[in-house]
């Protein structure tokens, strides 16, 4: 579906396809990263943000937002969450609290390894654009999100 959306872009032609593909990826990655990384940094919460748990909301072929739909995959680093001052009452038998190293690994696995890395690989293969181009773009996007978090 993603390939078809990019290929059906009104302005794509052989002279600018790499620009269009990268613009699409950058918009996708910015929207994919914003919520999962933001709630991890602010609240110590990770979610199951694999592609299969992601609903994309489009308007005229442009991604507007992501909806993540697996609440059973919500994990919490209690010390970070407690700093927010928000009271949370979980069922006594729930096992949603984890240590921070696990949550970082979980976020990296779900968001980067299982979601964005697959997207980069497929875009690279199909459009014959080197993976390092997308990884460079992704690095800039993630760095920007960290900078925004640090400034708040």
Backbone as CSV, one residue per row, in Angstrom:
resi,resn,N_x,N_y,N_z,CA_x,CA_y,CA_z,C_x,C_y,C_z
1,UNK,0.812,-1.186,0.000,0.000,0.000,0.000,0.867,1.266,0.000
2,UNK,1.903,1.290,0.809,2.760,2.475,0.884,3.411,2.753,-0.474
3,UNK,3.902,1.707,-1.120,4.532,1.865,-2.442,3.527,2.466,-3.425
4,UNK,2.300,1.959,-3.419,1.266,2.460,-4.338,0.958,3.927,-4.076
5,UNK,0.906,4.311,-2.811,0.630,5.714,-2.481,1.745,6.605,-3.003
6,UNK,2.975,6.182,-2.810,4.106,6.981,-3.304,4.076,7.040,-4.829
7,UNK,3.866,5.908,-5.474,3.865,5.884,-6.940,2.725,6.689,-7.551
8,UNK,1.638,6.848,-6.821,0.497,7.605,-7.331,0.563,9.085,-6.982
9,UNK,1.665,9.508,-6.403,1.849,10.926,-6.067,1.785,11.740,-7.351
10,UNK,1.018,12.811,-7.330,0.797,13.627,-8.531,2.076,14.187,-9.137
11,UNK,3.053,14.487,-8.319,4.244,15.185,-8.808,5.433,14.277,-9.098
12,UNK,5.270,12.966,-8.919,6.421,12.071,-9.074,6.735,11.839,-10.549
13,UNK,7.998,11.932,-10.876,8.500,11.541,-12.192,9.938,11.072,-12.000
14,UNK,10.557,10.638,-13.055,11.891,10.034,-12.921,12.945,11.018,-12.424
15,UNK,12.708,12.302,-12.587,13.718,13.271,-12.169,13.646,13.606,-10.681
16,UNK,12.517,13.340,-10.042,12.392,13.747,-8.641,11.886,12.639,-7.727
17,UNK,11.884,11.400,-8.196,11.282,10.342,-7.376,11.978,10.176,-6.036
18,UNK,13.315,10.350,-5.995,14.000,10.185,-4.717,13.553,11.241,-3.713
19,UNK,13.350,12.456,-4.162,12.887,13.528,-3.277,11.498,13.203,-2.733
20,UNK,10.601,12.749,-3.599,9.232,12.424,-3.195,9.231,11.254,-2.206
21,UNK,10.025,10.220,-2.488,10.093,9.045,-1.611,10.635,9.460,-0.240
22,UNK,11.675,10.266,-0.227,12.244,10.705,1.049,11.282,11.609,1.815
23,UNK,10.577,12.485,1.111,9.585,13.329,1.779,8.496,12.469,2.410
24,UNK,8.051,11.449,1.676,7.040,10.554,2.216,7.582,9.849,3.462
25,UNK,8.785,9.297,3.355,9.371,8.587,4.497,9.542,9.514,5.692
26,UNK,10.042,10.718,5.455,10.262,11.653,6.564,8.951,12.009,7.262
27,UNK,7.905,12.247,6.494,6.594,12.529,7.084,6.109,11.319,7.877
28,UNK,6.268,10.137,7.288,5.865,8.891,7.943,6.631,8.717,9.256
29,UNK,7.943,8.841,9.188,8.785,8.618,10.373,8.497,9.639,11.474
30,UNK,8.317,10.902,11.101,8.006,11.919,12.100,6.718,11.588,12.839
31,UNK,5.724,11.176,12.103,4.434,10.842,12.720,4.535,9.533,13.515
32,UNK,5.307,8.576,13.018,5.449,7.284,13.700,6.177,7.425,15.030
33,UNK,7.134,8.317,15.096,8.006,8.461,16.265,7.413,9.347,17.349
34,UNK,6.688,10.351,16.956,6.262,11.398,17.889,5.609,10.859,19.169
35,UNK,4.552,10.100,19.054,3.841,9.624,20.256,4.635,8.581,21.038
36,UNK,5.114,7.512,20.399,5.827,6.495,21.198,7.067,7.030,21.910
37,UNK,7.859,7.825,21.218,9.063,8.370,21.846,8.688,9.419,22.894
38,UNK,7.694,10.228,22.582,7.264,11.272,23.515,6.739,10.721,24.828
39,UNK,5.879,9.689,24.765,5.338,9.154,26.021,6.386,8.346,26.786
40,UNK,7.347,7.808,26.056,8.442,7.123,26.751,9.291,8.147,27.514
41,UNK,9.666,9.219,26.855,10.526,10.208,27.491,9.811,10.957,28.615
42,UNK,8.546,11.271,28.427,7.816,12.073,29.408,7.240,11.249,30.559
43,UNK,6.720,10.057,30.252,5.997,9.285,31.270,6.636,7.938,31.612
44,UNK,7.623,7.506,30.846,8.200,6.194,31.091,7.306,5.065,30.605
45,UNK,6.531,5.314,29.567,5.588,4.325,29.040,6.019,3.923,27.629
46,UNK,5.981,2.621,27.353,6.167,2.161,25.979,4.898,1.453,25.526
47,UNK,4.685,1.480,24.213,3.525,0.825,23.618,3.994,-0.101,22.501
48,UNK,3.124,-1.026,22.137,3.402,-1.968,21.048,3.165,-1.266,19.709
49,UNK,4.164,-0.571,19.211,3.978,0.227,17.991,4.550,-0.466,16.755
50,UNK,4.392,-1.785,16.713,4.727,-2.527,15.500,3.791,-2.077,14.384
51,UNK,4.155,-2.344,13.136,3.293,-1.974,12.017,1.904,-2.595,12.128
52,UNK,1.805,-3.843,12.579,0.503,-4.498,12.633,-0.416,-3.884,13.686
53,UNK,0.122,-3.072,14.582,-0.687,-2.397,15.594,-0.912,-0.928,15.251
54,UNK,-0.643,-0.568,14.023,-0.680,0.818,13.618,-1.745,1.038,12.550
55,UNK,-2.591,2.011,12.796,-3.568,2.435,11.796,-3.101,3.788,11.288
56,UNK,-2.975,3.915,9.978,-2.560,5.175,9.375,-3.802,5.955,8.960
57,UNK,-3.837,7.224,9.281,-4.938,8.087,8.874,-4.420,8.986,7.761
58,UNK,-5.044,8.867,6.589,-4.632,9.616,5.402,-5.663,10.674,5.040
59,UNK,-5.195,11.723,4.407,-6.060,12.705,3.765,-5.405,13.040,2.435
60,UNK,-6.079,12.699,1.360,-5.579,12.948,0.004,-4.171,12.384,-0.191
61,UNK,-3.950,11.169,0.292,-2.690,10.481,0.097,-1.563,10.906,1.018
62,UNK,-1.852,11.779,1.978,-0.832,12.260,2.914,-1.190,11.765,4.313
63,UNK,-0.216,11.163,4.993,-0.451,10.674,6.357,-0.682,11.866,7.276
64,UNK,-1.793,11.814,7.992,-2.131,12.863,8.946,-1.718,12.492,10.368
65,UNK,-1.912,11.211,10.704,-1.562,10.762,12.047,-1.559,9.242,12.104
66,UNK,-1.072,8.725,13.204,-1.041,7.294,13.479,-1.955,7.018,14.662
67,UNK,-2.606,5.883,14.632,-3.360,5.402,15.784,-2.747,4.059,16.154
68,UNK,-2.269,3.949,17.383,-1.695,2.701,17.869,-2.764,1.969,18.671
69,UNK,-2.922,0.664,18.410,-4.104,-0.031,18.917,-3.849,-1.270,19.758
70,UNK,-2.795,-1.359,20.487,-2.589,-2.545,21.309,-2.333,-2.137,22.751
71,UNK,-3.402,-1.861,23.486,-3.266,-1.402,24.869,-2.698,-2.483,25.783
72,UNK,-2.823,-3.747,25.400,-2.262,-4.800,26.252,-0.742,-4.786,26.209
73,UNK,-0.181,-4.075,25.264,1.262,-3.985,25.143,1.843,-2.753,25.799
74,UNK,1.084,-2.113,26.674,1.543,-0.916,27.364,2.404,-1.319,28.557
75,UNK,3.607,-0.777,28.632,4.523,-1.079,29.736,4.978,0.229,30.375
76,UNK,5.217,0.187,31.670,5.502,1.410,32.436,6.777,1.255,33.261
77,UNK,7.595,2.279,33.216,8.732,2.383,34.130,8.257,3.248,35.294
78,UNK,7.939,2.620,36.403,7.267,3.272,37.521,7.997,4.516,38.043
79,UNK,9.315,4.509,38.237,9.964,5.727,38.744,9.733,6.951,37.838
80,UNK,9.778,6.769,36.534,9.520,7.900,35.628,8.058,8.319,35.698
81,UNK,7.166,7.344,35.703,5.743,7.667,35.745,5.386,8.373,37.051
82,UNK,5.939,7.922,38.165,5.626,8.523,39.467,6.047,9.998,39.523
83,UNK,7.097,10.370,38.790,7.556,11.768,38.768,6.523,12.707,38.157
84,UNK,5.583,12.165,37.381,4.572,13.008,36.741,3.530,13.489,37.733
85,UNK,3.403,12.787,38.872,2.388,13.148,39.853,1.007,12.619,39.511
86,UNK,0.894,11.869,38.445,-0.387,11.292,38.041,-0.606,10.009,38.824
87,UNK,-1.797,9.846,39.339,-2.134,8.641,40.080,-2.650,7.585,39.104
88,UNK,-2.145,6.384,39.242,-2.549,5.295,38.357,-2.876,4.077,39.189
89,UNK,-4.033,3.521,38.947,-4.480,2.343,39.675,-4.579,1.176,38.700
90,UNK,-3.646,0.254,38.792,-3.677,-0.925,37.929,-4.223,-2.111,38.703
91,UNK,-4.766,-3.041,37.988,-5.264,-4.268,38.604,-4.104,-4.925,39.357
92,UNK,-4.353,-5.452,40.558,-3.264,-6.028,41.364,-2.475,-7.137,40.659
93,UNK,-3.097,-7.855,39.753,-2.405,-8.950,39.080,-1.724,-8.514,37.776
94,UNK,-1.805,-7.245,37.471,-1.167,-6.780,36.237,0.343,-6.788,36.376
95,UNK,0.994,-6.964,35.273,2.453,-6.962,35.265,2.925,-5.941,34.231
96,UNK,2.575,-4.688,34.443,2.893,-3.632,33.483,4.124,-2.825,33.883
97,UNK,4.662,-3.043,35.077,5.816,-2.284,35.522,7.100,-3.027,35.172
98,UNK,8.035,-2.313,34.593,9.292,-2.922,34.159,10.451,-1.995,34.490
99,UNK,11.649,-2.498,34.340,12.826,-1.674,34.540,13.152,-0.944,33.232
100,UNK,13.863,0.155,33.358,14.066,1.066,32.233,14.803,0.425,31.063
101,UNK,15.803,-0.408,31.331,16.562,-1.044,30.240,15.631,-1.890,29.368
102,UNK,14.713,-2.603,29.981,13.748,-3.398,29.217,12.888,-2.493,28.343
103,UNK,12.418,-1.383,28.911,11.542,-0.492,28.149,12.258,0.141,26.965
104,UNK,13.505,0.532,27.149,14.280,1.072,26.020,14.410,0.018,24.926
105,UNK,14.725,-1.209,25.324,14.839,-2.303,24.347,13.505,-2.545,23.651
106,UNK,12.446,-2.479,24.408,11.100,-2.680,23.867,10.771,-1.601,22.836
107,UNK,11.043,-0.358,23.175,10.787,0.759,22.250,11.630,0.606,20.985
108,UNK,12.895,0.304,21.156,13.785,0.141,19.994,13.312,-1.009,19.122
109,UNK,12.955,-2.118,19.745,12.493,-3.273,18.974,11.203,-2.959,18.210
110,UNK,10.210,-2.458,18.913,8.901,-2.221,18.284,8.951,-1.119,17.237
111,UNK,9.462,0.030,17.608,9.404,1.199,16.733,10.474,1.188,15.649
112,UNK,11.688,0.895,16.031,12.783,1.015,15.070,13.049,-0.290,14.310
113,UNK,13.238,-1.398,15.022,13.569,-2.665,14.349,12.403,-3.237,13.559
114,UNK,11.236,-3.320,14.189,10.107,-4.003,13.563,9.226,-3.095,12.723
115,UNK,9.436,-1.814,12.798,8.561,-0.894,12.073,9.358,-0.083,11.045
116,UNK,10.184,0.814,11.524,10.867,1.731,10.607,11.994,1.064,9.815
117,UNK,12.706,0.118,10.422,13.776,-0.572,9.680,13.203,-1.365,8.510
118,UNK,12.049,-1.973,8.727,11.394,-2.722,7.644,10.974,-1.764,6.533
119,UNK,10.423,-0.621,6.916,10.022,0.392,5.936,11.239,0.854,5.132
120,UNK,12.328,1.142,5.817,13.554,1.582,5.133,14.040,0.510,4.172
121,UNK,14.083,-0.717,4.627,14.551,-1.814,3.774,13.701,-1.927,2.506
122,UNK,12.403,-1.898,2.663,11.517,-2.069,1.508,11.574,-0.876,0.554
123,UNK,11.613,0.331,1.090,11.741,1.507,0.228,13.068,1.482,-0.524
124,UNK,14.120,1.070,0.164,15.436,0.997,-0.454,15.457,-0.015,-1.598
125,UNK,14.916,-1.184,-1.351,14.897,-2.228,-2.379,14.040,-1.803,-3.566
126,UNK,12.836,-1.342,-3.296,11.894,-1.049,-4.370,12.320,0.157,-5.201
127,UNK,12.724,1.240,-4.530,13.048,2.478,-5.243,14.539,2.621,-5.540
128,UNK,15.341,1.632,-5.117,16.785,1.632,-5.368,17.467,2.908,-4.843
129,UNK,17.128,3.204,-3.601,17.758,4.309,-2.871,18.521,3.663,-1.719
130,UNK,19.763,4.043,-1.521,20.569,3.413,-0.471,19.920,3.579,0.902
131,UNK,19.959,2.510,1.682,19.381,2.533,3.026,19.970,3.642,3.879
132,UNK,21.266,3.909,3.713,21.911,4.911,4.566,21.278,6.300,4.397
133,UNK,20.670,6.556,3.252,19.979,7.831,3.045,18.805,7.939,4.022
134,UNK,18.000,6.884,4.097,16.849,6.882,5.009,17.300,6.882,6.469
135,UNK,18.337,6.115,6.780,18.840,6.088,8.156,19.359,7.458,8.572
136,UNK,19.981,8.181,7.648,20.428,9.546,7.942,19.249,10.468,8.220
137,UNK,18.195,10.330,7.418,16.985,11.123,7.645,16.369,10.774,8.999
138,UNK,16.308,9.485,9.306,15.719,9.041,10.567,16.531,9.553,11.757
139,UNK,17.832,9.513,11.648,18.695,10.040,12.703,18.331,11.500,12.998
140,UNK,18.184,12.298,11.954,17.848,13.722,12.124,16.487,13.898,12.784
141,UNK,15.534,13.081,12.403,14.187,13.166,12.973,14.216,12.825,14.463
142,UNK,14.897,11.731,14.819,14.977,11.317,16.229,15.731,12.366,17.045
143,UNK,16.823,12.860,16.511,17.597,13.894,17.203,16.720,15.123,17.461
144,UNK,15.935,15.507,16.489,15.046,16.649,16.624,14.008,16.417,17.729
145,UNK,13.459,15.215,17.800,12.488,14.894,18.852,13.133,14.976,20.236
146,UNK,14.362,14.483,20.364,15.067,14.581,21.647,15.326,16.042,22.010
147,UNK,15.690,16.848,21.040,15.940,18.280,21.288,14.657,18.964,21.760
148,UNK,13.526,18.644,21.136,12.250,19.227,21.551,11.913,18.813,22.978
149,UNK,12.167,17.555,23.305,11.883,17.081,24.650,12.759,17.789,25.680
150,UNK,14.059,17.908,25.370,14.979,18.555,26.293,14.629,20.025,26.530
151,UNK,14.096,20.684,25.518,13.775,22.116,25.660,12.475,22.360,26.417
152,UNK,11.688,21.301,26.618,10.421,21.475,27.371,10.659,21.153,28.780
